[in-house]
Amino acid sequence: MTLCLRSATVVLLILLIGWFGRSAEATDLKNTIRNLYGSEGILIEPSPLPFFTQESRFQASSLQGLEHLNTQVTSAIGLPSFSSSVTGFTFDMDRGIPIRTTESLGPLLTERATTLGAHKLDVTLTYTRLNFTKLQGKDLDHLELVFRRGDANGNGIRDTDGPFSFESDIIRAKLKVDLNEDIIAFIATYGITSVWDIGLVVPLTHIRLVAKAKATILDQFGNPGGTRIGDLPIHRFGPNSTPPNASGGGEETGIGDVILRTKYNFLRNSSGFTPDMAFLFEVKLPTGDEGRLLGTGGTNLAGLFIASKTYGRWFTPHVNVGYEIDTKDLEQNTIRYALGFDARLLSELSFDADVIGRFKPAGSRTGDHINDLSLGVKWNPLNSWVVRTAVQIPLDKNSGLRADFIPTVGVEYLF
């Protein structure tokens, strides 16, 4: 029976990788917003003689604004918190079979200090849905960029009256961004010894990013059409300009960034209030295609200190704190932390609650500090099977790229 289940697990993983690894011709999904108006940015209609040409006056500003928004959106796309390596079982050492604990079934997205057990294999399959709705507190379907024209007379200021008042004309672009992500994660944890685990996370990702923009030329008073000389607008869209309405994007599917884990439980079953303690080390590999938004393009190294203690054989508070190094961009280095508890409601049902946070000390002000509330339950309906479900709720929607909530469902089996 065990051999069959192991074989089925391997076959399922191969099928999933084959299915999610298929993709249409690769697109530059990462630069969808940057390239909305083409690689040259916004060019307006050339002015007729004897007027000086104006077509490139908004080019630099539009390129800069679109690039900045593109970076804000794509740099904030990352992997959500994956299921922990904590199992909900202990073992009958004489017979070597799993038995349900009288404690809880363990947390869902954070860690307890305890390890799996020597020569035991825990396999989990989860599905997570992320539908992003806000960027820095602004609705993704109501974003706005303002592009300003270059200096016409070279005096270093933007004139608001006189013959150069047209310098105050702007282009206002209203954008709607549709961004969502589906992740199926295969998670395996193996106990090398009774206090040392190793693990693997393979995310299979489908991501959709579609952006639409509508640009309008306004004068300094907000009037459509911009400044005019007689009946002729100085700045305008036309048959020889960049179209004011633009759209781009698409969908990609494939393997994301694979994570390798190891946890060592160096203190366990101490008397009194001394908690169990462990170290967890993670390596995120750049296996996902960065241009297709399936990965970040860099290797991350993370170390976490874990402490937990079970009280009354049903209530287990836990704390995780550590540091993650982004080897591609050190300004994205992150302090990670989590504080919460898991509790047994029934012998086969447990509840988990956590506050999960990330803080970038040297970040770029986009998602530098985010906090989520995670709530979930684990249910052990049969033998070595555990069904799990959780939801992450942002506690601060004004920081970074955020979803209204992030649901996760999964199933776990212990060999």
SVG drawing of the C-alpha trace seen along z (x, -y; Angstrom):
<svg xmlns="http://www.w3.org/2000/svg" viewBox="-14 -86 38 89">
<polyline fill="none" stroke="black" stroke-width="0.4" points="0.0,0.0 2.7,-2.4 4.7,-1.6 1.6,-2.2 1.0,-5.6 4.6,-6.7 4.5,-5.6 1.2,-7.5 2.7,-10.6 5.6,-10.5 3.3,-10.0 1.1,-12.8 4.0,-15.2 5.3,-14.3 1.8,-14.8 1.4,-18.2 4.9,-19.4 4.1,-18.3 0.7,-20.0 1.8,-23.3 5.1,-23.3 3.2,-23.7 3.0,-27.3 2.3,-29.2 5.1,-31.1 6.9,-32.9 6.0,-36.6 7.7,-39.4 5.0,-39.5 7.3,-41.2 7.4,-44.4 3.7,-44.5 3.1,-47.9 6.4,-49.4 5.7,-48.5 2.0,-49.6 2.8,-52.5 5.8,-50.8 9.5,-50.8 9.7,-54.6 6.9,-55.8 4.3,-58.3 4.9,-60.3 2.3,-62.9 1.3,-64.2 4.1,-66.2 3.3,-69.9 2.9,-71.4 5.3,-74.1 6.2,-76.7 5.8,-75.4 8.7,-73.5 8.2,-69.8 6.5,-68.6 6.1,-64.8 8.8,-63.7 8.1,-66.2 6.3,-63.7 8.5,-60.7 11.0,-60.8 8.3,-61.4 6.0,-58.6 8.9,-56.1 9.9,-56.9 6.4,-56.8 5.5,-53.5 8.8,-51.9 8.3,-53.0 4.8,-51.5 5.9,-48.3 8.7,-47.9 6.2,-48.5 3.9,-45.8 6.3,-43.1 8.8,-43.4 6.0,-42.8 4.9,-39.5 6.4,-36.7 5.6,-33.4 3.0,-33.3 3.6,-31.5 3.7,-27.8 2.5,-25.0 4.8,-24.3 6.7,-21.1 4.9,-20.2 3.0,-17.0 -0.1,-16.2 1.0,-12.8 3.3,-11.0 4.5,-7.4 4.1,-4.1 7.8,-3.3 7.3,0.4 5.1,0.9 6.4,-2.1 2.9,-3.3 1.6,-6.9 -1.0,-7.6 -2.9,-10.8 -1.5,-13.1 -3.5,-14.2 -2.2,-17.7 -3.3,-19.8 -2.5,-18.9 0.0,-21.7 0.1,-25.2 -0.6,-25.6 1.7,-28.4 4.2,-28.8 6.5,-26.4 6.7,-24.6 10.1,-23.5 9.3,-19.8 10.4,-17.7 8.8,-14.9 10.6,-11.8 13.3,-9.5 12.7,-8.0 9.2,-9.5 7.9,-11.2 5.2,-13.8 3.7,-14.8 1.4,-17.7 -0.4,-19.1 -1.9,-22.6 -3.7,-25.1 -3.5,-28.9 -5.4,-31.6 -4.1,-35.2 -6.3,-37.9 -4.4,-41.1 -6.7,-44.2 -4.5,-47.0 -1.1,-48.6 0.0,-50.9 -3.6,-51.3 -4.8,-52.2 -7.2,-50.0 -5.5,-48.2 -8.4,-49.0 -8.2,-52.7 -4.6,-53.6 -3.5,-57.0 -0.2,-58.3 0.6,-61.9 3.3,-62.7 4.7,-66.2 6.3,-67.6 9.9,-68.7 11.2,-72.2 10.6,-74.2 12.7,-77.4 15.4,-75.8 14.9,-78.1 14.5,-75.1 11.0,-76.1 7.5,-75.2 5.9,-78.4 2.2,-78.8 1.6,-82.0 3.1,-83.9 4.2,-82.4 5.5,-79.2 2.4,-78.4 1.9,-75.2 4.8,-73.8 2.2,-73.1 0.2,-70.7 0.1,-67.2 -0.9,-63.7 -3.0,-61.9 -3.1,-58.1 -5.8,-56.1 -4.9,-52.4 -6.7,-49.2 -4.5,-46.3 -5.9,-42.7 -3.4,-40.5 -4.0,-37.1 -2.0,-34.0 -2.9,-30.3 -0.3,-28.1 -0.3,-24.4 2.5,-23.4 4.0,-20.0 5.6,-19.9 7.6,-17.0 9.4,-16.7 11.6,-13.8 12.9,-13.0 16.6,-12.1 16.8,-11.6 14.4,-12.2 15.5,-15.9 16.5,-16.7 14.2,-17.2 14.8,-18.1 12.1,-19.4 11.3,-20.5 8.6,-22.9 7.8,-22.8 5.3,-25.5 3.5,-25.1 2.2,-28.6 -0.4,-30.1 -0.2,-33.9 -2.4,-36.4 -1.4,-40.1 -3.5,-42.3 -3.2,-46.1 -5.2,-48.7 -4.5,-52.5 -6.4,-55.5 -4.4,-58.8 -5.8,-62.3 -4.0,-65.6 -5.0,-68.4 -3.9,-72.0 -2.8,-73.5 -6.5,-74.1 -7.5,-70.5 -9.3,-71.3 -9.2,-68.5 -7.1,-69.1 -4.3,-71.1 -3.2,-74.6 -4.2,-76.0 -3.0,-78.6 -6.2,-79.7 -8.2,-76.6 -5.1,-74.4 -4.0,-72.3 -0.2,-72.4 -0.2,-68.9 -2.5,-66.3 -3.0,-62.7 -3.4,-61.9 -2.8,-59.5 1.0,-59.9 1.2,-59.7 1.1,-56.9 -2.5,-55.8 -4.0,-57.2 -5.6,-53.9 -3.3,-50.9 -3.5,-47.4 -1.1,-44.5 -0.3,-41.4 -1.3,-37.8 -1.0,-34.5 1.9,-32.2 2.1,-28.8 5.1,-26.8 7.3,-25.8 8.1,-28.6 11.0,-29.1 11.8,-25.8 12.5,-26.0 14.8,-23.6 14.4,-23.4 16.1,-21.9 15.1,-22.1 17.1,-21.0 15.3,-20.7 18.1,-21.3 16.1,-21.6 13.0,-19.4 10.9,-18.3 12.5,-20.6 10.8,-20.9 9.0,-24.0 8.3,-26.9 11.4,-26.3 10.1,-26.0 11.2,-23.6 13.7,-25.3 14.8,-24.8 16.6,-26.4 15.1,-26.3 17.2,-27.1 15.7,-27.7 17.2,-28.2 14.9,-29.6 16.3,-28.7 15.7,-30.8 14.0,-28.0 11.0,-30.1 11.3,-32.2 11.6,-35.8 10.5,-37.3 7.3,-35.2 6.7,-36.3 7.0,-32.7 10.1,-33.5 12.1,-36.4 15.3,-35.6 17.5,-35.4 18.6,-33.0 17.3,-33.8 18.8,-32.4 16.8,-32.5 17.4,-31.4 14.6,-31.2 14.7,-30.6 11.6,-28.7 10.3,-28.3 7.1,-26.6 5.7,-25.0 2.6,-22.8 0.4,-23.6 -2.3,-21.2 -1.6,-18.9 -3.9,-21.0 -2.6,-24.6 0.7,-25.4 1.9,-29.0 4.8,-29.4 7.1,-32.2 9.3,-32.4 11.8,-35.1 14.6,-35.3 16.3,-37.0 16.1,-36.4 18.9,-37.5 18.1,-38.4 21.4,-37.7 20.1,-39.5 19.2,-42.7 20.4,-43.2 17.9,-46.1 15.2,-43.5 16.6,-41.6 13.8,-40.9 13.2,-40.3 10.6,-37.6 8.5,-37.0 5.4,-35.1 3.5,-34.9 0.6,-32.7 -0.8,-29.4 -2.5,-26.2 -5.0,-24.5 -6.9,-21.2 -10.7,-21.6 -11.5,-17.9 -9.2,-14.9 -9.3,-15.1 -9.7,-18.8 -7.4,-21.7 -7.4,-25.5 -4.5,-27.8 -4.1,-31.6 -0.9,-33.6 0.2,-37.1 2.8,-36.8 5.1,-39.7 7.9,-40.8 10.0,-43.9 12.6,-45.3 14.9,-47.6 16.5,-49.0 13.4,-48.7 12.1,-51.0 8.9,-51.9 6.7,-49.5 5.6,-46.8 8.5,-47.4 6.4,-46.2 3.4,-43.9 1.4,-41.9 -1.1,-39.2 -3.5,-37.4 -3.6,-33.7 -6.5,-31.6 -6.9,-27.9 -8.1,-24.5 -6.7,-20.9 -8.9,-17.9 -7.8,-14.3 -10.7,-12.3 -8.9,-9.0 -5.7,-7.2 -2.7,-9.2 -4.6,-11.8 -5.0,-15.4 -7.2,-18.0 -6.1,-21.6 -7.6,-25.0 -6.4,-28.5 -7.0,-32.1 -4.5,-35.0 -6.1,-38.4 -3.9,-41.5 -3.8,-43.7 -2.4,-46.7 -3.7,-47.1 -1.8,-50.3 1.6,-48.6 2.7,-46.8 0.8,-44.7 -2.2,-43.1 -5.1,-40.8 -8.3,-41.2 -7.7,-37.6 -5.6,-34.6 -7.3,-31.2 -5.3,-27.9 -6.6,-24.4 -4.6,-21.2 -4.3,-17.5 -1.5,-15.9 -0.4,-12.2 2.2,-10.8 4.2,-7.7"/>
</svg>
